[in-house]
Amino acid sequence: MDPVGTVLGAVTDQPLDLAAHEAAVADRRAGAVVSFQGVVRDHDHGRAVTRLEYEGHPSAEAVLREVAAEIAADPAVFAVAVSHRIGPLEIGDVALVAAVSTAHRAAAFTACARLVDEVKARLPIWKRQVFDDGTEEWVNCP
């Protein structure tokens, strides 16, 4: 584990493993591990989605690790693990996995929610959604 407790931060085109993220934040001091999976759903704003693709800027992994380090710098947080998929994904695929360990559940829930919110706000990854009528849209484009 590095000094701030960030144990995993990756952008990958490979499937994400929730159990591996939870194991990465395991700590004997932790009374709580909270994890999150962002899953590709079959709709967006009332429109049927058939598939999507994530495209990342070359700085995406560095930004992801920066966000993880900021969350891990909280004295209540023991460890942080977070990864985001890029490339084509199907309905039901996992696009984002996050896990945080702390001594108590309230701090773990708060830290994990903050981690996910900051990743979604700052990560330079864009999503192309394909709808069932054949149209598409890019989401999160600056």
Rosetta constraint file for C-alpha pairs under 8 A:
AtomPair CA 1 CA 5 HARMONIC 5.71 0.50
AtomPair CA 1 CA 6 HARMONIC 6.79 0.50
AtomPair CA 1 CA 7 HARMONIC 5.47 0.50
AtomPair CA 2 CA 6 HARMONIC 6.21 0.50
AtomPair CA 2 CA 7 HARMONIC 6.64 0.50
AtomPair CA 4 CA 69 HARMONIC 6.52 0.50
AtomPair CA 4 CA 72 HARMONIC 5.65 0.50
AtomPair CA 4 CA 73 HARMONIC 5.66 0.50
AtomPair CA 4 CA 79 HARMONIC 7.68 0.50
AtomPair CA 5 CA 69 HARMONIC 7.68 0.50
AtomPair CA 5 CA 72 HARMONIC 5.70 0.50
AtomPair CA 5 CA 73 HARMONIC 7.70 0.50
AtomPair CA 5 CA 77 HARMONIC 7.76 0.50
AtomPair CA 5 CA 78 HARMONIC 5.69 0.50
AtomPair CA 5 CA 79 HARMONIC 4.37 0.50
AtomPair CA 5 CA 80 HARMONIC 6.48 0.50
AtomPair CA 6 CA 65 HARMONIC 7.92 0.50
AtomPair CA 6 CA 68 HARMONIC 6.27 0.50
AtomPair CA 6 CA 69 HARMONIC 5.79 0.50
AtomPair CA 6 CA 72 HARMONIC 5.87 0.50
AtomPair CA 6 CA 79 HARMONIC 5.34 0.50
AtomPair CA 6 CA 80 HARMONIC 4.85 0.50
AtomPair CA 6 CA 81 HARMONIC 6.45 0.50
AtomPair CA 7 CA 24 HARMONIC 6.21 0.50
AtomPair CA 7 CA 25 HARMONIC 6.79 0.50
AtomPair CA 7 CA 79 HARMONIC 6.38 0.50
AtomPair CA 7 CA 80 HARMONIC 5.99 0.50
AtomPair CA 7 CA 81 HARMONIC 5.73 0.50
AtomPair CA 8 CA 21 HARMONIC 7.43 0.50
AtomPair CA 8 CA 24 HARMONIC 6.99 0.50
AtomPair CA 8 CA 65 HARMONIC 7.93 0.50
AtomPair CA 8 CA 80 HARMONIC 6.75 0.50
AtomPair CA 8 CA 81 HARMONIC 4.38 0.50
AtomPair CA 8 CA 82 HARMONIC 6.01 0.50
AtomPair CA 8 CA 83 HARMONIC 7.50 0.50
AtomPair CA 9 CA 61 HARMONIC 7.08 0.50
AtomPair CA 9 CA 64 HARMONIC 6.24 0.50
AtomPair CA 9 CA 65 HARMONIC 5.18 0.50
AtomPair CA 9 CA 68 HARMONIC 6.97 0.50
AtomPair CA 9 CA 81 HARMONIC 5.81 0.50
AtomPair CA 9 CA 82 HARMONIC 4.94 0.50
AtomPair CA 9 CA 83 HARMONIC 5.45 0.50
AtomPair CA 10 CA 61 HARMONIC 5.74 0.50
AtomPair CA 10 CA 64 HARMONIC 7.15 0.50
AtomPair CA 10 CA 65 HARMONIC 7.48 0.50
AtomPair CA 10 CA 82 HARMONIC 6.68 0.50
AtomPair CA 10 CA 83 HARMONIC 4.60 0.50
AtomPair CA 10 CA 84 HARMONIC 6.52 0.50
AtomPair CA 11 CA 60 HARMONIC 6.99 0.50
AtomPair CA 11 CA 61 HARMONIC 5.34 0.50
AtomPair CA 11 CA 64 HARMONIC 7.82 0.50
AtomPair CA 11 CA 83 HARMONIC 5.60 0.50
AtomPair CA 11 CA 84 HARMONIC 4.92 0.50
AtomPair CA 11 CA 85 HARMONIC 5.84 0.50
AtomPair CA 11 CA 86 HARMONIC 6.90 0.50
AtomPair CA 12 CA 83 HARMONIC 7.44 0.50
AtomPair CA 12 CA 84 HARMONIC 6.46 0.50
AtomPair CA 12 CA 85 HARMONIC 5.07 0.50
AtomPair CA 12 CA 86 HARMONIC 5.86 0.50
AtomPair CA 13 CA 85 HARMONIC 5.37 0.50
AtomPair CA 13 CA 86 HARMONIC 4.92 0.50
AtomPair CA 13 CA 87 HARMONIC 5.67 0.50
AtomPair CA 14 CA 85 HARMONIC 6.84 0.50
AtomPair CA 15 CA 85 HARMONIC 7.18 0.50
AtomPair CA 15 CA 93 HARMONIC 7.92 0.50
AtomPair CA 15 CA 94 HARMONIC 7.20 0.50
AtomPair CA 16 CA 83 HARMONIC 7.24 0.50
AtomPair CA 16 CA 84 HARMONIC 7.76 0.50
AtomPair CA 16 CA 85 HARMONIC 7.22 0.50
AtomPair CA 16 CA 94 HARMONIC 6.49 0.50
AtomPair CA 16 CA 95 HARMONIC 7.49 0.50
AtomPair CA 16 CA 96 HARMONIC 7.53 0.50
AtomPair CA 16 CA 97 HARMONIC 6.82 0.50
AtomPair CA 17 CA 21 HARMONIC 6.59 0.50
AtomPair CA 17 CA 97 HARMONIC 7.64 0.50
AtomPair CA 18 CA 22 HARMONIC 6.29 0.50
AtomPair CA 18 CA 35 HARMONIC 7.69 0.50
AtomPair CA 18 CA 37 HARMONIC 7.37 0.50
AtomPair CA 18 CA 97 HARMONIC 6.27 0.50
AtomPair CA 18 CA 98 HARMONIC 7.83 0.50
AtomPair CA 19 CA 23 HARMONIC 6.07 0.50
AtomPair CA 20 CA 24 HARMONIC 6.04 0.50
AtomPair CA 21 CA 25 HARMONIC 6.59 0.50
AtomPair CA 21 CA 81 HARMONIC 5.56 0.50
AtomPair CA 21 CA 82 HARMONIC 7.11 0.50
AtomPair CA 21 CA 97 HARMONIC 7.43 0.50
AtomPair CA 21 CA 98 HARMONIC 6.94 0.50
AtomPair CA 21 CA 99 HARMONIC 5.94 0.50
AtomPair CA 22 CA 26 HARMONIC 6.48 0.50
AtomPair CA 22 CA 33 HARMONIC 7.07 0.50
AtomPair CA 22 CA 35 HARMONIC 6.95 0.50
AtomPair CA 22 CA 81 HARMONIC 7.64 0.50
AtomPair CA 22 CA 99 HARMONIC 5.75 0.50
AtomPair CA 22 CA 100 HARMONIC 7.70 0.50
AtomPair CA 24 CA 79 HARMONIC 7.88 0.50
AtomPair CA 24 CA 80 HARMONIC 7.90 0.50
AtomPair CA 24 CA 81 HARMONIC 6.59 0.50
AtomPair CA 25 CA 33 HARMONIC 7.55 0.50
AtomPair CA 25 CA 78 HARMONIC 7.48 0.50
AtomPair CA 25 CA 79 HARMONIC 4.93 0.50
AtomPair CA 25 CA 80 HARMONIC 5.91 0.50
AtomPair CA 25 CA 81 HARMONIC 6.43 0.50
AtomPair CA 25 CA 99 HARMONIC 6.82 0.50
AtomPair CA 25 CA 100 HARMONIC 6.23 0.50
AtomPair CA 25 CA 101 HARMONIC 5.76 0.50
AtomPair CA 26 CA 30 HARMONIC 7.20 0.50
AtomPair CA 26 CA 33 HARMONIC 7.62 0.50
AtomPair CA 26 CA 79 HARMONIC 7.61 0.50
AtomPair CA 26 CA 101 HARMONIC 6.82 0.50
AtomPair CA 27 CA 78 HARMONIC 7.09 0.50
AtomPair CA 27 CA 79 HARMONIC 7.70 0.50
AtomPair CA 27 CA 101 HARMONIC 7.22 0.50
AtomPair CA 29 CA 78 HARMONIC 7.94 0.50
AtomPair CA 29 CA 102 HARMONIC 7.58 0.50
AtomPair CA 29 CA 103 HARMONIC 6.17 0.50
AtomPair CA 30 CA 78 HARMONIC 7.23 0.50
AtomPair CA 30 CA 101 HARMONIC 5.82 0.50
AtomPair CA 30 CA 102 HARMONIC 4.96 0.50
AtomPair CA 30 CA 103 HARMONIC 4.40 0.50
AtomPair CA 30 CA 104 HARMONIC 7.23 0.50
AtomPair CA 31 CA 101 HARMONIC 7.71 0.50
AtomPair CA 31 CA 102 HARMONIC 6.40 0.50
AtomPair CA 31 CA 103 HARMONIC 4.57 0.50
AtomPair CA 31 CA 104 HARMONIC 5.41 0.50
AtomPair CA 31 CA 105 HARMONIC 7.11 0.50
AtomPair CA 32 CA 101 HARMONIC 5.66 0.50
AtomPair CA 32 CA 102 HARMONIC 5.49 0.50
AtomPair CA 32 CA 103 HARMONIC 5.86 0.50
AtomPair CA 32 CA 104 HARMONIC 5.40 0.50
AtomPair CA 32 CA 105 HARMONIC 5.03 0.50
AtomPair CA 32 CA 108 HARMONIC 6.25 0.50
AtomPair CA 33 CA 99 HARMONIC 6.78 0.50
AtomPair CA 33 CA 100 HARMONIC 5.59 0.50
AtomPair CA 33 CA 101 HARMONIC 4.41 0.50
AtomPair CA 33 CA 102 HARMONIC 6.64 0.50
AtomPair CA 33 CA 105 HARMONIC 7.43 0.50
AtomPair CA 33 CA 108 HARMONIC 6.39 0.50
AtomPair CA 34 CA 99 HARMONIC 5.62 0.50
AtomPair CA 34 CA 100 HARMONIC 5.50 0.50
AtomPair CA 34 CA 101 HARMONIC 6.58 0.50
AtomPair CA 34 CA 105 HARMONIC 7.60 0.50
AtomPair CA 34 CA 108 HARMONIC 5.68 0.50
AtomPair CA 34 CA 109 HARMONIC 5.99 0.50
AtomPair CA 34 CA 112 HARMONIC 6.52 0.50
AtomPair CA 35 CA 97 HARMONIC 7.32 0.50
AtomPair CA 35 CA 98 HARMONIC 5.44 0.50
AtomPair CA 35 CA 99 HARMONIC 4.11 0.50
AtomPair CA 35 CA 100 HARMONIC 6.47 0.50
AtomPair CA 35 CA 112 HARMONIC 6.89 0.50
AtomPair CA 36 CA 96 HARMONIC 7.77 0.50
AtomPair CA 36 CA 97 HARMONIC 5.64 0.50
AtomPair CA 36 CA 98 HARMONIC 5.15 0.50
AtomPair CA 36 CA 99 HARMONIC 6.43 0.50
AtomPair CA 36 CA 112 HARMONIC 7.49 0.50
AtomPair CA 37 CA 94 HARMONIC 6.36 0.50
AtomPair CA 37 CA 95 HARMONIC 7.42 0.50
AtomPair CA 37 CA 96 HARMONIC 5.60 0.50
AtomPair CA 37 CA 97 HARMONIC 4.66 0.50
AtomPair CA 37 CA 98 HARMONIC 6.70 0.50
AtomPair CA 38 CA 94 HARMONIC 5.74 0.50
AtomPair CA 38 CA 95 HARMONIC 5.50 0.50
AtomPair CA 38 CA 96 HARMONIC 4.78 0.50
AtomPair CA 38 CA 97 HARMONIC 6.44 0.50
AtomPair CA 39 CA 91 HARMONIC 7.76 0.50
AtomPair CA 39 CA 92 HARMONIC 5.72 0.50
AtomPair CA 39 CA 93 HARMONIC 5.67 0.50
AtomPair CA 39 CA 94 HARMONIC 4.43 0.50
AtomPair CA 39 CA 95 HARMONIC 5.73 0.50
AtomPair CA 39 CA 96 HARMONIC 7.22 0.50
AtomPair CA 40 CA 52 HARMONIC 7.97 0.50
AtomPair CA 40 CA 89 HARMONIC 7.46 0.50
AtomPair CA 40 CA 90 HARMONIC 6.85 0.50
AtomPair CA 40 CA 91 HARMONIC 5.00 0.50
AtomPair CA 40 CA 92 HARMONIC 5.10 0.50
AtomPair CA 40 CA 93 HARMONIC 5.51 0.50
AtomPair CA 40 CA 94 HARMONIC 6.30 0.50
AtomPair CA 40 CA 95 HARMONIC 6.63 0.50
AtomPair CA 41 CA 49 HARMONIC 7.39 0.50
AtomPair CA 41 CA 91 HARMONIC 5.55 0.50
AtomPair CA 41 CA 92 HARMONIC 6.24 0.50
AtomPair CA 42 CA 48 HARMONIC 5.78 0.50
AtomPair CA 42 CA 49 HARMONIC 4.77 0.50
AtomPair CA 42 CA 50 HARMONIC 6.31 0.50
AtomPair CA 42 CA 51 HARMONIC 7.84 0.50
AtomPair CA 42 CA 91 HARMONIC 5.88 0.50
AtomPair CA 43 CA 47 HARMONIC 5.33 0.50
AtomPair CA 43 CA 48 HARMONIC 4.39 0.50
AtomPair CA 43 CA 49 HARMONIC 4.78 0.50
AtomPair CA 44 CA 48 HARMONIC 6.64 0.50
AtomPair CA 44 CA 49 HARMONIC 6.69 0.50
AtomPair CA 47 CA 131 HARMONIC 6.85 0.50
AtomPair CA 47 CA 132 HARMONIC 7.94 0.50
AtomPair CA 48 CA 131 HARMONIC 5.57 0.50
AtomPair CA 48 CA 132 HARMONIC 5.62 0.50
AtomPair CA 49 CA 129 HARMONIC 6.63 0.50
AtomPair CA 49 CA 130 HARMONIC 5.78 0.50
AtomPair CA 49 CA 131 HARMONIC 4.35 0.50
AtomPair CA 49 CA 132 HARMONIC 5.90 0.50
AtomPair CA 50 CA 90 HARMONIC 7.33 0.50
AtomPair CA 50 CA 91 HARMONIC 6.79 0.50
AtomPair CA 50 CA 129 HARMONIC 7.85 0.50
AtomPair CA 50 CA 130 HARMONIC 5.83 0.50
AtomPair CA 50 CA 131 HARMONIC 5.52 0.50
AtomPair CA 50 CA 132 HARMONIC 5.67 0.50
AtomPair CA 51 CA 88 HARMONIC 7.58 0.50
AtomPair CA 51 CA 89 HARMONIC 6.20 0.50
AtomPair CA 51 CA 90 HARMONIC 4.95 0.50
AtomPair CA 51 CA 91 HARMONIC 6.02 0.50
AtomPair CA 51 CA 129 HARMONIC 6.28 0.50
AtomPair CA 51 CA 130 HARMONIC 5.49 0.50
AtomPair CA 51 CA 131 HARMONIC 7.40 0.50
AtomPair CA 52 CA 88 HARMONIC 5.94 0.50
AtomPair CA 52 CA 89 HARMONIC 5.51 0.50
AtomPair CA 52 CA 90 HARMONIC 6.58 0.50
AtomPair CA 52 CA 127 HARMONIC 6.71 0.50
AtomPair CA 52 CA 128 HARMONIC 5.39 0.50
AtomPair CA 52 CA 129 HARMONIC 4.45 0.50
AtomPair CA 52 CA 130 HARMONIC 5.80 0.50
AtomPair CA 53 CA 86 HARMONIC 6.90 0.50
AtomPair CA 53 CA 87 HARMONIC 5.17 0.50
AtomPair CA 53 CA 88 HARMONIC 4.17 0.50
AtomPair CA 53 CA 89 HARMONIC 5.76 0.50
AtomPair CA 53 CA 127 HARMONIC 5.65 0.50
AtomPair CA 53 CA 128 HARMONIC 5.12 0.50
AtomPair CA 53 CA 129 HARMONIC 6.71 0.50
AtomPair CA 54 CA 85 HARMONIC 7.10 0.50
AtomPair CA 54 CA 86 HARMONIC 4.55 0.50
AtomPair CA 54 CA 87 HARMONIC 5.04 0.50
AtomPair CA 54 CA 88 HARMONIC 6.50 0.50
AtomPair CA 54 CA 89 HARMONIC 7.79 0.50
AtomPair CA 54 CA 125 HARMONIC 6.43 0.50
AtomPair CA 54 CA 126 HARMONIC 5.52 0.50
AtomPair CA 54 CA 127 HARMONIC 4.55 0.50
AtomPair CA 54 CA 128 HARMONIC 6.37 0.50
AtomPair CA 55 CA 86 HARMONIC 5.61 0.50
AtomPair CA 55 CA 87 HARMONIC 6.19 0.50
AtomPair CA 55 CA 125 HARMONIC 5.52 0.50
AtomPair CA 55 CA 126 HARMONIC 5.25 0.50
AtomPair CA 55 CA 127 HARMONIC 6.49 0.50
AtomPair CA 56 CA 60 HARMONIC 5.98 0.50
AtomPair CA 56 CA 86 HARMONIC 6.53 0.50
AtomPair CA 56 CA 124 HARMONIC 6.00 0.50
AtomPair CA 56 CA 125 HARMONIC 4.21 0.50
AtomPair CA 56 CA 126 HARMONIC 6.33 0.50
AtomPair CA 57 CA 124 HARMONIC 5.62 0.50
AtomPair CA 57 CA 125 HARMONIC 6.26 0.50
AtomPair CA 59 CA 63 HARMONIC 6.21 0.50
AtomPair CA 59 CA 124 HARMONIC 7.35 0.50
AtomPair CA 60 CA 64 HARMONIC 6.09 0.50
AtomPair CA 60 CA 123 HARMONIC 5.92 0.50
AtomPair CA 60 CA 124 HARMONIC 5.43 0.50
AtomPair CA 60 CA 125 HARMONIC 6.74 0.50
AtomPair CA 61 CA 65 HARMONIC 6.17 0.50
AtomPair CA 62 CA 66 HARMONIC 6.13 0.50
AtomPair CA 63 CA 67 HARMONIC 6.24 0.50
AtomPair CA 63 CA 122 HARMONIC 7.41 0.50
AtomPair CA 63 CA 123 HARMONIC 6.15 0.50
AtomPair CA 63 CA 124 HARMONIC 7.78 0.50
AtomPair CA 64 CA 68 HARMONIC 6.23 0.50
AtomPair CA 64 CA 82 HARMONIC 7.67 0.50
AtomPair CA 64 CA 83 HARMONIC 7.81 0.50
AtomPair CA 64 CA 119 HARMONIC 6.57 0.50
AtomPair CA 64 CA 123 HARMONIC 6.33 0.50
AtomPair CA 65 CA 69 HARMONIC 6.01 0.50
AtomPair CA 66 CA 70 HARMONIC 6.27 0.50
AtomPair CA 67 CA 71 HARMONIC 6.43 0.50
AtomPair CA 67 CA 115 HARMONIC 7.12 0.50
AtomPair CA 67 CA 118 HARMONIC 6.74 0.50
AtomPair CA 67 CA 119 HARMONIC 6.67 0.50
AtomPair CA 68 CA 72 HARMONIC 6.05 0.50
AtomPair CA 68 CA 80 HARMONIC 6.23 0.50
AtomPair CA 68 CA 81 HARMONIC 7.23 0.50
AtomPair CA 68 CA 82 HARMONIC 7.09 0.50
AtomPair CA 68 CA 115 HARMONIC 6.86 0.50
AtomPair CA 69 CA 73 HARMONIC 6.01 0.50
AtomPair CA 69 CA 80 HARMONIC 7.87 0.50
AtomPair CA 70 CA 74 HARMONIC 7.26 0.50
AtomPair CA 71 CA 77 HARMONIC 7.35 0.50
AtomPair CA 71 CA 80 HARMONIC 7.38 0.50
AtomPair CA 71 CA 111 HARMONIC 6.69 0.50
AtomPair CA 71 CA 114 HARMONIC 7.63 0.50
AtomPair CA 71 CA 115 HARMONIC 6.40 0.50
AtomPair CA 72 CA 77 HARMONIC 5.53 0.50
AtomPair CA 72 CA 78 HARMONIC 6.77 0.50
AtomPair CA 72 CA 79 HARMONIC 6.00 0.50
AtomPair CA 72 CA 80 HARMONIC 5.97 0.50
AtomPair CA 73 CA 77 HARMONIC 7.15 0.50
AtomPair CA 76 CA 102 HARMONIC 5.91 0.50
AtomPair CA 76 CA 103 HARMONIC 7.10 0.50
AtomPair CA 76 CA 107 HARMONIC 6.84 0.50
AtomPair CA 77 CA 100 HARMONIC 7.13 0.50
AtomPair CA 77 CA 101 HARMONIC 6.05 0.50
AtomPair CA 77 CA 102 HARMONIC 4.84 0.50
AtomPair CA 77 CA 103 HARMONIC 7.76 0.50
AtomPair CA 77 CA 107 HARMONIC 7.66 0.50
AtomPair CA 77 CA 108 HARMONIC 7.38 0.50
AtomPair CA 77 CA 111 HARMONIC 7.43 0.50
AtomPair CA 78 CA 100 HARMONIC 7.52 0.50
AtomPair CA 78 CA 101 HARMONIC 5.44 0.50
AtomPair CA 78 CA 102 HARMONIC 5.37 0.50
AtomPair CA 78 CA 103 HARMONIC 7.90 0.50
AtomPair CA 79 CA 100 HARMONIC 5.74 0.50
AtomPair CA 79 CA 101 HARMONIC 5.39 0.50
AtomPair CA 79 CA 102 HARMONIC 7.49 0.50
AtomPair CA 80 CA 98 HARMONIC 7.52 0.50
AtomPair CA 80 CA 99 HARMONIC 5.83 0.50
AtomPair CA 80 CA 100 HARMONIC 4.65 0.50
AtomPair CA 80 CA 101 HARMONIC 6.78 0.50
AtomPair CA 81 CA 97 HARMONIC 7.96 0.50
AtomPair CA 81 CA 98 HARMONIC 5.63 0.50
AtomPair CA 81 CA 99 HARMONIC 5.17 0.50
AtomPair CA 81 CA 100 HARMONIC 6.54 0.50
AtomPair CA 82 CA 96 HARMONIC 7.43 0.50
AtomPair CA 82 CA 97 HARMONIC 5.54 0.50
AtomPair CA 82 CA 98 HARMONIC 4.25 0.50
AtomPair CA 82 CA 99 HARMONIC 6.41 0.50
AtomPair CA 83 CA 96 HARMONIC 5.82 0.50
AtomPair CA 83 CA 97 HARMONIC 5.41 0.50
AtomPair CA 83 CA 98 HARMONIC 6.63 0.50
AtomPair CA 84 CA 95 HARMONIC 5.69 0.50
AtomPair CA 84 CA 96 HARMONIC 4.52 0.50
AtomPair CA 84 CA 97 HARMONIC 6.60 0.50
AtomPair CA 85 CA 94 HARMONIC 7.62 0.50
AtomPair CA 85 CA 95 HARMONIC 4.96 0.50
AtomPair CA 85 CA 96 HARMONIC 6.39 0.50
AtomPair CA 86 CA 95 HARMONIC 7.68 0.50
AtomPair CA 86 CA 125 HARMONIC 7.91 0.50
AtomPair CA 89 CA 93 HARMONIC 6.04 0.50
AtomPair CA 89 CA 95 HARMONIC 7.72 0.50
AtomPair CA 98 CA 112 HARMONIC 6.94 0.50
AtomPair CA 98 CA 115 HARMONIC 7.52 0.50
AtomPair CA 98 CA 116 HARMONIC 7.03 0.50
AtomPair CA 99 CA 112 HARMONIC 6.51 0.50
AtomPair CA 100 CA 108 HARMONIC 6.04 0.50
AtomPair CA 100 CA 111 HARMONIC 6.84 0.50
AtomPair CA 100 CA 112 HARMONIC 5.77 0.50
AtomPair CA 101 CA 108 HARMONIC 5.96 0.50
AtomPair CA 102 CA 107 HARMONIC 6.43 0.50
AtomPair CA 102 CA 108 HARMONIC 5.38 0.50
AtomPair CA 103 CA 107 HARMONIC 7.64 0.50
AtomPair CA 103 CA 108 HARMONIC 7.79 0.50
AtomPair CA 104 CA 108 HARMONIC 6.46 0.50
AtomPair CA 105 CA 109 HARMONIC 6.08 0.50
AtomPair CA 106 CA 110 HARMONIC 6.17 0.50
AtomPair CA 107 CA 111 HARMONIC 5.97 0.50
AtomPair CA 108 CA 112 HARMONIC 6.00 0.50
AtomPair CA 109 CA 113 HARMONIC 6.10 0.50
AtomPair CA 110 CA 114 HARMONIC 6.15 0.50
AtomPair CA 111 CA 115 HARMONIC 6.05 0.50
AtomPair CA 112 CA 116 HARMONIC 6.24 0.50
AtomPair CA 113 CA 117 HARMONIC 6.11 0.50
AtomPair CA 114 CA 118 HARMONIC 6.00 0.50
AtomPair CA 115 CA 119 HARMONIC 6.10 0.50
AtomPair CA 116 CA 120 HARMONIC 6.16 0.50
AtomPair CA 117 CA 121 HARMONIC 6.14 0.50
AtomPair CA 118 CA 122 HARMONIC 5.91 0.50
AtomPair CA 118 CA 123 HARMONIC 7.88 0.50
AtomPair CA 119 CA 123 HARMONIC 5.29 0.50
AtomPair CA 125 CA 140 HARMONIC 7.45 0.50
AtomPair CA 126 CA 138 HARMONIC 6.83 0.50
AtomPair CA 126 CA 139 HARMONIC 5.98 0.50
AtomPair CA 126 CA 140 HARMONIC 5.37 0.50
AtomPair CA 126 CA 141 HARMONIC 5.87 0.50
AtomPair CA 127 CA 138 HARMONIC 5.54 0.50
AtomPair CA 127 CA 139 HARMONIC 5.09 0.50
AtomPair CA 127 CA 140 HARMONIC 6.68 0.50
AtomPair CA 128 CA 136 HARMONIC 6.72 0.50
AtomPair CA 128 CA 137 HARMONIC 5.60 0.50
AtomPair CA 128 CA 138 HARMONIC 4.40 0.50
AtomPair CA 128 CA 139 HARMONIC 6.30 0.50
AtomPair CA 129 CA 136 HARMONIC 5.36 0.50
AtomPair CA 129 CA 137 HARMONIC 5.39 0.50
AtomPair CA 129 CA 138 HARMONIC 6.35 0.50
AtomPair CA 129 CA 139 HARMONIC 7.56 0.50
AtomPair CA 130 CA 134 HARMONIC 6.44 0.50
AtomPair CA 130 CA 135 HARMONIC 6.01 0.50
AtomPair CA 130 CA 136 HARMONIC 4.38 0.50
AtomPair CA 130 CA 137 HARMONIC 6.85 0.50
AtomPair CA 131 CA 135 HARMONIC 5.48 0.50
AtomPair CA 131 CA 136 HARMONIC 5.81 0.50
